[in-house]
Amino acid sequence: MIDDERLASRRQILATGASTALALVLATEEGFSQQAPAPAQALAPTPACHDGDMPTRPQIEGPFFKPASPLRGNLREPGMAGRPTELTGFVLTRACRPVAGALIELWHADDQGEYDNTGFRLRGHLFADAKGHYAFKTIMPGLYPGRTRHFHIKVQAAAESPVLTTQLYFPDEPRNQEDDFYRPELTMQVAASDDALRARFDLVLAMR
């Protein structure tokens, strides 16, 4: 068990078969505890967080960012096409400390590869909880010319702190190697459960 002063380290996500839900690793006051035994098709573990980890690699904002998105973790709307996807993770410092209250903003294309540039469809923000945990419910984004599937994300520890702007990618996408922006270190851990996807990415900010 990790000492409270070391706080939580990142652990592995467990993927389940088609008939069982994915067990996520959640933080406890002493660390993270595994909630189910590893199934045969478990995801590769998320690398453990060590003191002095490199911060998450930044990437360009892109042309479709809009400020003042609504405060919401559920971006799905009734009748919205696209495969349901849940994105979760922790916001951490380089010393593996959770960043409570961090602002996380998510936006991406719909399943046809189109961005809503007039409203706030598939756009939203939320704040990490006391343990640095965040969770969005959305859909898998579609493809558009020159790009593989990706999420856009911004993270800020506090109003006066620098903003991390980056993009997160899906594993095993044929277009990953054709996309000039794709970087393997920004690939999410993803597993399927029934018709939904469960994705995880822990965001490490450039702060101690």
N, C-alpha and C positions, 0 to 999 in steps of 0.2 A: 504494500500500500504506500502511495506517495505521501510524503510529509505535506501538511497543509501549507508550510512556508514555500515549498517548491511548487505548490498548486498542481493543477491537472496537466498531464501530458496527453498529446493526441494519441488516440487508440484506433484500432481497426474497426471498420464497418463490416457487418456480417450480412451477406446476401442469402436469401432463402429461395426455395423452389417456388413454382408457380402457385402453390396453394397456401403459402405461409408468408407473413409479412416480414419485411427486413427488420432485424433487431439493431437499433442504433446504440451506440455507446454514449451514455449521458453522464454528466458530471455529478459527483457527490461531494460533500464537504471535504472529504479526504482524498478525492481523486476521481477516477472514472472506474466504473465497475462494468464488467461484461454481462449482458443480460440473457444470453443464450449460447449454447455450445456451438462451435464453428461447424456449419454444414459442409457438405462435400463441395459445393460450388461457392465457397466464401470468396469475397473480394480479397485482393492483395491488401495487406494492412496499410493504413495511412502511416507514413513515417513518424516515429515518435518525435516529440518536440524536445529539443535539447537546449540548454542555456547557450545563447549565442546563435540561434537559427538565423538563416538568411531571411529577410523579409520577402513577402510575396512579390513576384515580379510585376512591375507596372506595365500597362499597355495603353494605347491611345484611347481616347474617349469615343472617337468615331463621330459621324455627322448627325446622329439621331438622338443625342441626349437632350432632355428637357428638364429644367429645374422645377421645383415645387410639385413633385409627384405626391400622390395621396399617401397618407400613413396607413399602410395595410400590408399584411403578410400573405394574404390570399389574392392572387392576381387573376384567378379564374373567374369567368362570368358564365351565367346560364347560356347553354347552347354553343359555347365556344368550342371550335374544332381544335384538335391537337391532343397528343398523348399526355395525360396528366403526369406531372413531374414534381417531386418535392426536393428542394435544395436546402440542406442543413449544414451546419458546421459551427465552429467556434472562431471568435476573433481573439487573437493572442498577441502578446508582445514577443520580442526576440528572446526574452527570458522565460517564455512559456506562461506568462501570467495572463489571465483572462482580462479582456478590456470591457468592463461592464458599461452598458449604456452607449456603446459604439453605434454610430449611425451607419446603416447599410442600405444602399439604394440599388435596385435591380431594374433593368429594362432589357427588352429583347424583341426580336421579330415574332410574328405569329407563325402558324404552321405553313403558311404560304410564302414566308420570307419577307413579309411586309411589316413595316413599323407604323404605328399610329402617331403621326406627326401633328395632328390637330387636337387630340384628346390625350387620355392617359391610360389607354388600353395596354395591358401587359407592362405597366410601369407602377412602381410603388417603392416605399421605403419603410423601414422599421428600426427598432433599437434593440441591440443585444441585451439579454437579461443579465442578472447579477453574476452569472458564471461565464459570460461572454458568448452564450449560445444564440444562434439565430436560425430561423426556419421560414422558408417561402413555399407556398403552393402555387404552381404555375403550370405551363405546358412545355413540351419540347419545342424549341424554335425550329422554323423551317430553314431551307437553304435559299440563298440568293446569289447572283453571279459574283464569283471571286471569293466567296466566303464559305467556310465550313459552319456547322452548327455551333452557336456560342451564346453565352450570356454576357451582358455588360454589367459591371458592378463597381460601385464606389463605396469606400469605407473611410470613416473619420472618427477618431477617438473622442475629440471634443472640438468646439467651435474654433479654437485657436490653433489646433494641430493640423499638420499636413493631411491632404486627402490622398488615399490610395485609389487610383483608377486602374482597372484591369479588365480582362476578359477570361471567362472560364469555358473549357472545352469538353466535349464528350469523347470517351475513348472509342477506338476502333471505327471511327468515321472515315470513309474512303477519301473525303476531301481534306482531311487534316494535313496530309503531306503536300497538298497543292495550295494551301492557304499560307501566304507569306507571314501572317501574324501568328499562326499556331505555334505554341511552345509546349513541349511535353510536360514541363513542370506546372503548367496551368490546367492540366487535365484532371477533371473530377473523378472521384470514385463513384461508379454508377452500377446499380443492380436493378433487375426487373422483378416486380411483384405483381402478379396478375397482369392487368393492362397498364399499370403505372410504372414509373421509374423512380428510384430513390437515389439521390445524388448527394455527395458530401464533398465539401472543400473547406479546410481550415485556413483562415486568412491571417497572415503574420504581418503586423505593422512594424515599421522601422522605428521602434521605440523600445526602451528597456523596461 
